[in-house]
Amino acid sequence: QNGYRVVIEFDDNSWGGADWYDVQLELDGSGCSGSNYCLSTANSSGHAAAIGATGSLSVGDNQMRLLVLGGPALQPGLFFYGAEAAGLPFVNGYLCVSPFYPGLLRLSPPAILSSDGSVERWVDFQSLPPAGEILGGSTWYFQFWFRDPLGGGSQSNLTNGLQVTFCE
């Protein structure tokens, strides 16, 4: 809530290396928190795409942004979220958000990964579908699904998952 942002960067000095990082970070002392979970597999960029959040996890601030790194350049994708976690094999990766009630809720419009394989999307808490209304104290699960024509197989992949507990 103080307007600051935490950025964590890793450099294992091995482009496309197989290292795995799991970062858990509590953004403030009021119960808001976000952490990654679930698997992400390497895509045609040579990396496993990862999702995170920047800004505030306070619903009242309405300033949370989802951020994806490590995707294939210039490919379209969809941000989506749901009420439960999962870990189901799907396309060339894993579906980390349960497709069961209330289902997979899409954040529109679709997004395009930049030339460096990243994309950022503001989550407007005021314009979410009724079944996916985000309230303080609730926990939701986020993921990004993207096209990956050079990745073979189903020609699409997903990031890992992001679990977020929101505060007022």
ZADODO-48147 format. One record per residue (C-alpha): residue number from 1; x, y, z. Coordinates in nm, 3 decimals. Last residue first. Layout:
ZADODO-48147
<site resi="NUM" X="X" Y="Y" Z="Z"/>
...
//
This chain:
ZADODO-48147
<site resi="168" X="-0.945" Y="-0.516" Z="0.150"/>
<site resi="167" X="-0.692" Y="-0.799" Z="0.133"/>
<site resi="166" X="-0.626" Y="-1.052" Z="-0.140"/>
<site resi="165" X="-0.481" Y="-1.401" Z="-0.116"/>
<site resi="164" X="-0.306" Y="-1.478" Z="-0.444"/>
<site resi="163" X="-0.197" Y="-1.816" Z="-0.582"/>
<site resi="162" X="0.002" Y="-1.788" Z="-0.905"/>
<site resi="161" X="0.031" Y="-2.090" Z="-1.136"/>
<site resi="160" X="0.312" Y="-2.197" Z="-1.369"/>
<site resi="159" X="0.295" Y="-2.062" Z="-1.720"/>
<site resi="158" X="0.114" Y="-2.242" Z="-1.999"/>
<site resi="157" X="0.183" Y="-2.402" Z="-2.337"/>
<site resi="156" X="0.060" Y="-2.410" Z="-2.695"/>
<site resi="155" X="0.161" Y="-2.582" Z="-3.019"/>
<site resi="154" X="-0.015" Y="-2.907" Z="-2.920"/>
<site resi="153" X="0.306" Y="-3.102" Z="-2.969"/>
<site resi="152" X="0.572" Y="-2.878" Z="-3.116"/>
<site resi="151" X="0.713" Y="-2.576" Z="-2.935"/>
<site resi="150" X="0.760" Y="-2.374" Z="-3.255"/>
<site resi="149" X="0.388" Y="-2.297" Z="-3.269"/>
<site resi="148" X="0.380" Y="-2.177" Z="-2.905"/>
<site resi="147" X="0.044" Y="-2.015" Z="-2.838"/>
<site resi="146" X="-0.009" Y="-1.897" Z="-2.481"/>
<site resi="145" X="-0.201" Y="-1.984" Z="-2.166"/>
<site resi="144" X="-0.142" Y="-1.758" Z="-1.863"/>
<site resi="143" X="-0.231" Y="-1.858" Z="-1.504"/>
<site resi="142" X="-0.405" Y="-1.724" Z="-1.193"/>
<site resi="141" X="-0.545" Y="-1.880" Z="-0.873"/>
<site resi="140" X="-0.775" Y="-1.695" Z="-0.631"/>
<site resi="139" X="-0.787" Y="-1.655" Z="-0.252"/>
<site resi="138" X="-1.048" Y="-1.437" Z="-0.081"/>
<site resi="137" X="-0.986" Y="-1.214" Z="0.221"/>
<site resi="136" X="-1.073" Y="-0.893" Z="0.034"/>
<site resi="135" X="-1.308" Y="-0.968" Z="-0.253"/>
<site resi="134" X="-1.250" Y="-1.083" Z="-0.611"/>
<site resi="133" X="-1.568" Y="-1.133" Z="-0.813"/>
<site resi="132" X="-1.528" Y="-1.438" Z="-1.035"/>
<site resi="131" X="-1.887" Y="-1.564" Z="-1.060"/>
<site resi="130" X="-2.001" Y="-1.200" Z="-1.104"/>
<site resi="129" X="-1.758" Y="-1.145" Z="-1.398"/>
<site resi="128" X="-1.478" Y="-0.896" Z="-1.328"/>
<site resi="127" X="-1.508" Y="-0.526" Z="-1.411"/>
<site resi="126" X="-1.440" Y="-0.347" Z="-1.080"/>
<site resi="125" X="-1.141" Y="-0.566" Z="-0.986"/>
<site resi="124" X="-0.956" Y="-0.436" Z="-1.292"/>
<site resi="123" X="-0.661" Y="-0.673" Z="-1.330"/>
<site resi="122" X="-0.383" Y="-0.486" Z="-1.513"/>
<site resi="121" X="-0.199" Y="-0.707" Z="-1.761"/>
<site resi="120" X="0.177" Y="-0.745" Z="-1.828"/>
<site resi="119" X="0.351" Y="-0.944" Z="-2.101"/>
<site resi="118" X="0.698" Y="-1.090" Z="-2.144"/>
<site resi="117" X="0.865" Y="-1.299" Z="-2.414"/>
<site resi="116" X="1.142" Y="-1.048" Z="-2.503"/>
<site resi="115" X="0.971" Y="-0.952" Z="-2.831"/>
<site resi="114" X="0.651" Y="-0.890" Z="-2.637"/>
<site resi="113" X="0.386" Y="-1.153" Z="-2.555"/>
<site resi="112" X="0.047" Y="-1.056" Z="-2.695"/>
<site resi="111" X="-0.260" Y="-1.040" Z="-2.471"/>
<site resi="110" X="-0.620" Y="-1.155" Z="-2.515"/>
<site resi="109" X="-0.887" Y="-0.904" Z="-2.407"/>
<site resi="108" X="-1.014" Y="-0.998" Z="-2.158"/>
<site resi="107" X="-0.936" Y="-1.173" Z="-1.830"/>
<site resi="106" X="-1.087" Y="-1.519" Z="-1.867"/>
<site resi="105" X="-1.256" Y="-1.708" Z="-1.585"/>
<site resi="104" X="-1.183" Y="-2.080" Z="-1.586"/>
<site resi="103" X="-1.471" Y="-2.252" Z="-1.411"/>
<site resi="102" X="-1.688" Y="-2.145" Z="-1.120"/>
<site resi="101" X="-1.699" Y="-2.436" Z="-1.071"/>
<site resi="100" X="-1.452" Y="-2.682" Z="-1.226"/>
<site resi="99" X="-1.167" Y="-2.590" Z="-1.462"/>
<site resi="98" X="-0.920" Y="-2.596" Z="-1.172"/>
<site resi="97" X="-0.624" Y="-2.365" Z="-1.221"/>
<site resi="96" X="-0.273" Y="-2.511" Z="-1.264"/>
<site resi="95" X="-0.332" Y="-2.661" Z="-1.610"/>
<site resi="94" X="0.004" Y="-2.819" Z="-1.685"/>
<site resi="93" X="0.228" Y="-2.807" Z="-1.990"/>
<site resi="92" X="0.241" Y="-2.891" Z="-2.360"/>
<site resi="91" X="-0.141" Y="-2.909" Z="-2.395"/>
<site resi="90" X="-0.277" Y="-3.001" Z="-2.049"/>
<site resi="89" X="-0.143" Y="-3.226" Z="-1.773"/>
<site resi="88" X="-0.349" Y="-3.141" Z="-1.462"/>
<site resi="87" X="-0.211" Y="-2.965" Z="-1.157"/>
<site resi="86" X="-0.509" Y="-2.790" Z="-1.001"/>
<site resi="85" X="-0.578" Y="-2.494" Z="-0.773"/>
<site resi="84" X="-0.927" Y="-2.368" Z="-0.693"/>
<site resi="83" X="-1.129" Y="-2.047" Z="-0.736"/>
<site resi="82" X="-1.032" Y="-1.963" Z="-1.091"/>
<site resi="81" X="-0.817" Y="-1.740" Z="-1.309"/>
<site resi="80" X="-0.736" Y="-1.662" Z="-1.671"/>
<site resi="79" X="-0.481" Y="-1.465" Z="-1.871"/>
<site resi="78" X="-0.495" Y="-1.548" Z="-2.240"/>
<site resi="77" X="-0.222" Y="-1.571" Z="-2.502"/>
<site resi="76" X="-0.089" Y="-1.440" Z="-2.829"/>
<site resi="75" X="0.272" Y="-1.494" Z="-2.944"/>
<site resi="74" X="0.526" Y="-1.219" Z="-3.014"/>
<site resi="73" X="0.824" Y="-1.388" Z="-2.850"/>
<site resi="72" X="0.791" Y="-1.725" Z="-2.677"/>
<site resi="71" X="0.735" Y="-1.695" Z="-2.302"/>
<site resi="70" X="0.994" Y="-1.644" Z="-2.031"/>
<site resi="69" X="0.826" Y="-1.374" Z="-1.821"/>
<site resi="68" X="0.459" Y="-1.312" Z="-1.741"/>
<site resi="67" X="0.333" Y="-1.025" Z="-1.524"/>
<site resi="66" X="-0.009" Y="-0.981" Z="-1.365"/>
<site resi="65" X="-0.088" Y="-0.630" Z="-1.245"/>
<site resi="64" X="-0.264" Y="-0.540" Z="-0.922"/>
<site resi="63" X="-0.366" Y="-0.174" Z="-0.880"/>
<site resi="62" X="-0.730" Y="-0.182" Z="-0.764"/>
<site resi="61" X="-0.629" Y="-0.010" Z="-0.435"/>
<site resi="60" X="-0.947" Y="-0.132" Z="-0.264"/>
<site resi="59" X="-0.882" Y="-0.492" Z="-0.371"/>
<site resi="58" X="-0.544" Y="-0.480" Z="-0.197"/>
<site resi="57" X="-0.289" Y="-0.704" Z="-0.366"/>
<site resi="56" X="-0.091" Y="-0.396" Z="-0.472"/>
<site resi="55" X="0.145" Y="-0.350" Z="-0.764"/>
<site resi="54" X="0.322" Y="-0.642" Z="-0.925"/>
<site resi="53" X="0.214" Y="-1.002" Z="-0.971"/>
<site resi="52" X="0.384" Y="-1.315" Z="-1.101"/>
<site resi="51" X="0.363" Y="-1.567" Z="-1.384"/>
<site resi="50" X="0.646" Y="-1.786" Z="-1.512"/>
<site resi="49" X="0.725" Y="-1.924" Z="-1.857"/>
<site resi="48" X="0.964" Y="-2.222" Z="-1.862"/>
<site resi="47" X="1.257" Y="-2.121" Z="-2.075"/>
<site resi="46" X="1.413" Y="-2.237" Z="-2.403"/>
<site resi="45" X="1.209" Y="-1.983" Z="-2.600"/>
<site resi="44" X="1.030" Y="-2.280" Z="-2.760"/>
<site resi="43" X="0.865" Y="-2.366" Z="-2.427"/>
<site resi="42" X="1.008" Y="-2.527" Z="-2.116"/>
<site resi="41" X="0.754" Y="-2.670" Z="-1.873"/>
<site resi="40" X="0.576" Y="-2.498" Z="-1.585"/>
<site resi="39" X="0.481" Y="-2.690" Z="-1.276"/>
<site resi="38" X="0.244" Y="-2.596" Z="-0.993"/>
<site resi="37" X="0.282" Y="-2.319" Z="-0.734"/>
<site resi="36" X="0.382" Y="-1.953" Z="-0.724"/>
<site resi="35" X="0.310" Y="-1.732" Z="-0.427"/>
<site resi="34" X="0.110" Y="-1.421" Z="-0.347"/>
<site resi="33" X="0.015" Y="-1.267" Z="-0.018"/>
<site resi="32" X="-0.220" Y="-1.016" Z="0.137"/>
<site resi="31" X="-0.271" Y="-1.084" Z="0.508"/>
<site resi="30" X="-0.221" Y="-0.730" Z="0.634"/>
<site resi="29" X="0.155" Y="-0.748" Z="0.688"/>
<site resi="28" X="0.252" Y="-0.658" Z="0.333"/>
<site resi="27" X="0.379" Y="-0.819" Z="0.015"/>
<site resi="26" X="0.431" Y="-1.168" Z="0.151"/>
<site resi="25" X="0.675" Y="-1.330" Z="-0.087"/>
<site resi="24" X="0.722" Y="-1.687" Z="-0.192"/>
<site resi="23" X="0.977" Y="-1.751" Z="-0.463"/>
<site resi="22" X="1.025" Y="-2.091" Z="-0.623"/>
<site resi="21" X="1.315" Y="-2.114" Z="-0.863"/>
<site resi="20" X="1.390" Y="-2.403" Z="-1.095"/>
<site resi="19" X="1.719" Y="-2.448" Z="-1.282"/>
<site resi="18" X="1.708" Y="-2.622" Z="-1.621"/>
<site resi="17" X="1.912" Y="-2.364" Z="-1.805"/>
<site resi="16" X="1.775" Y="-2.183" Z="-2.110"/>
<site resi="15" X="2.047" Y="-1.922" Z="-2.095"/>
<site resi="14" X="2.293" Y="-2.033" Z="-1.828"/>
<site resi="13" X="2.432" Y="-1.755" Z="-1.615"/>
<site resi="12" X="2.193" Y="-1.847" Z="-1.331"/>
<site resi="11" X="2.055" Y="-1.494" Z="-1.334"/>
<site resi="10" X="1.764" Y="-1.442" Z="-1.100"/>
<site resi="9" X="1.557" Y="-1.127" Z="-1.064"/>
<site resi="8" X="1.324" Y="-1.027" Z="-0.781"/>
<site resi="7" X="1.131" Y="-0.703" Z="-0.814"/>
<site resi="6" X="0.943" Y="-0.558" Z="-0.519"/>
<site resi="5" X="0.718" Y="-0.259" Z="-0.585"/>
<site resi="4" X="0.663" Y="0.047" Z="-0.371"/>
<site resi="3" X="0.340" Y="0.247" Z="-0.364"/>
<site resi="2" X="0.302" Y="0.228" Z="0.013"/>
<site resi="1" X="0.000" Y="0.000" Z="0.000"/>
//
